[in-house]
Amino acid sequence: MKKLTLLLALLISVCSYSFAQKSTLKLDLKASNIQWDAKKVVGGHVGTIAIKNGQISIDKNKIVGGEFMIDMNSLQCTDSPKATGHLKNEDFFNVPQYPSAKFVITKVDNSKSTPTVTGNLTIKDKTKSISFPINVVRISGNEVEAEAKNVKINRLDFDIKYRSSSFFADLGDKAIEDYFTLNILVKATK
C-alpha cells in the first residue's frame, strides 16, 4: 500500500510539473504588428495591417501553438494612401465581404535553434498551409516576443488575381508579382 501511495504521489507531482509548464499568453496588440511589401514589375507598395486578437501557447519555454485574427479593415498602404481603398475592394482583399483573416499554428518544429512555424492562413475564406522560420527574441512563462521576416505569401492561393501575369497576358510594366511578403512582430504576456 505504501508503494502504491508513493507511486501515486510521484505520478501526481510529475503531471503537475508538466501541466505547470504549459501556458497561453494573450497578444499585446499595441506592441505587435505586421508590415507588408508588394512588388510590381516597376516599383511596389508597402504598408501595415493590425492584429485584432490572438494568443501564443508555450510549453517549457518553447512556442508550441497560437492563433491570430487579423483586422483587414486596418489594412494601410503607407507609401501611397490612395492605394489603400483599392487594396480593400474586390480586386484584392474584398474587405467589406471578408473583414478578417486568420492564422492558426498547427505545428512548431523546435528541433533547431531557429524554430519553424507551420500553420493555416485563411484569407477571403480560403485556407492555405504555410511555413516560415521565426526568431524567438524573448520567452519565459510570462512573456513571449518573436518575429518572422520576409514571410512569402502567394496571393493566387487566395483568389487575388488582379494584374497577375500568371493569368493575364500583355500587362507589361503594369503586372504585380504573385507573391507579397510579411514582416511580423508578436509580443504576448500572461
C-alpha positions in Angstrom: 0.0 0.0 0.0 2.9 2.4 0.8 4.4 1.7 -2.6 1.1 2.4 -4.3 0.7 5.7 -2.4 4.3 6.7 -3.1 3.9 5.9 -6.8 0.6 7.8 -7.0 2.2 10.9 -5.3 5.2 10.7 -7.7 2.8 10.5 -10.7 0.8 13.4 -9.5 3.9 15.6 -8.9 5.2 14.7 -12.4 1.9 15.5 -14.0 1.6 18.8 -12.0 5.0 19.8 -13.1 4.3 19.1 -16.8 1.0 21.0 -16.7 2.5 23.9 -14.8 5.0 24.4 -17.7 2.2 25.0 -20.3 0.6 28.4 -20.6 -1.3 30.5 -23.0 -0.3 34.1 -23.4 -2.5 36.9 -24.8 -1.2 39.1 -27.6 -0.2 42.6 -26.7 -2.0 44.3 -29.6 -0.2 47.7 -29.3 3.3 46.0 -29.3 2.5 43.5 -32.1 2.5 44.5 -35.7 2.5 43.3 -39.3 4.2 45.1 -42.2 3.7 44.0 -45.8 5.6 44.6 -49.0 4.2 44.0 -52.5 6.2 44.4 -55.7 5.2 45.3 -59.2 7.4 45.0 -62.3 8.1 48.7 -61.8 8.0 49.7 -58.2 5.8 48.4 -55.4 4.0 49.4 -52.2 4.5 48.9 -48.5 2.1 49.1 -45.6 0.7 47.8 -42.3 -2.1 45.7 -41.0 -3.2 45.2 -37.4 -3.8 42.0 -35.4 -7.3 42.1 -33.9 -6.7 39.5 -31.2 -4.5 36.4 -30.6 -2.7 34.1 -28.3 0.5 32.1 -28.1 0.9 28.8 -26.4 4.2 27.9 -24.8 5.5 24.8 -23.1 8.8 24.5 -21.4 9.9 27.9 -22.8 9.1 26.9 -26.4 6.4 28.2 -28.6 4.0 25.3 -29.4 0.9 26.9 -30.8 -1.1 30.0 -31.3 -3.9 31.7 -33.2 -4.2 35.2 -34.6 -7.2 37.2 -36.1 -6.2 39.9 -38.5 -8.3 43.1 -38.9 -8.5 43.6 -42.7 -10.2 47.0 -42.2 -6.9 48.2 -40.7 -5.0 47.5 -44.0 -3.0 50.6 -44.9 -0.7 51.4 -47.9 1.7 53.7 -46.1 3.7 54.9 -49.2 0.5 55.7 -51.2 -2.5 56.2 -49.0 -4.8 56.5 -52.1 -4.0 52.8 -52.9 -5.5 51.7 -49.6 -9.1 51.8 -50.9 -8.1 49.8 -54.0 -6.5 47.1 -51.8 -9.7 46.8 -49.8 -12.0 46.4 -52.8 -12.9 43.3 -54.7 -9.8 43.5 -57.0 -7.7 42.5 -53.9 -8.9 41.6 -50.4 -12.7 42.5 -50.7 -12.7 43.7 -47.1 -16.4 44.6 -46.9 -17.2 40.9 -47.5 -14.1 39.4 -45.7 -13.3 41.8 -42.8 -11.0 39.3 -41.0 -8.1 37.0 -41.9 -6.8 34.3 -39.6 -3.6 32.3 -38.9 -3.7 29.2 -36.8 -0.4 27.5 -35.8 -0.7 23.7 -36.4 2.9 22.7 -35.7 6.2 24.2 -34.4 9.5 22.5 -35.2 11.7 23.4 -32.2 14.4 20.9 -33.1 16.8 23.7 -34.4 18.0 27.0 -32.9 15.6 28.8 -35.3 12.1 27.2 -34.9 9.9 26.7 -38.0 6.2 27.5 -37.6 3.6 25.8 -39.8 0.0 27.0 -39.8 -3.2 27.6 -41.7 -3.6 31.1 -43.2 -7.1 32.0 -44.1 -7.8 35.0 -46.4 -11.1 35.5 -48.2 -12.4 32.2 -46.7 -9.6 30.3 -48.5 -7.1 28.4 -46.3 -3.6 27.5 -47.2 -0.8 25.9 -45.1 2.3 28.0 -44.9 5.7 27.5 -43.1 8.3 30.0 -42.1 11.2 30.4 -39.6 10.8 32.6 -36.5 13.3 34.3 -34.3 12.3 34.0 -30.7 13.6 37.2 -29.2 12.5 36.5 -25.6 10.5 33.8 -23.9 9.5 32.9 -20.4 6.4 31.6 -18.6 5.0 35.2 -18.6 6.2 36.8 -21.8 7.0 36.0 -25.4 8.4 38.1 -28.2 9.0 36.6 -31.6 9.5 37.9 -35.1 9.4 36.5 -38.7 10.9 38.3 -41.6 10.1 38.0 -45.3 7.3 35.5 -45.0 6.2 34.9 -48.6 2.5 34.6 -49.4 1.2 33.6 -52.8 -1.8 35.9 -53.4 -3.1 33.5 -56.1 -3.8 30.9 -53.3 -6.4 33.3 -52.0 -8.0 34.1 -55.4 -6.3 37.5 -55.7 -5.5 37.6 -59.5 -5.6 41.3 -60.2 -2.8 42.2 -62.7 -1.1 38.8 -62.3 1.0 37.9 -65.3 0.1 34.2 -64.4 -3.4 34.9 -65.6 -3.3 38.0 -67.8 -1.1 38.5 -70.9 0.3 41.7 -72.1 0.4 43.5 -68.8 3.9 44.8 -69.4 5.1 47.0 -66.6 1.6 47.1 -65.0 2.0 43.5 -63.7 2.0 42.9 -60.0 4.1 40.0 -58.6 2.1 37.0 -57.3 4.0 36.9 -54.0 3.9 39.6 -51.3 6.0 39.4 -48.1 5.1 40.0 -44.4 7.3 41.1 -41.5 5.6 40.0 -38.3 6.4 41.0 -34.7 4.3 39.5 -31.9 4.5 40.1 -28.2 2.4 38.3 -25.7 2.0 38.3 -21.9 0.1 36.4 -19.3 
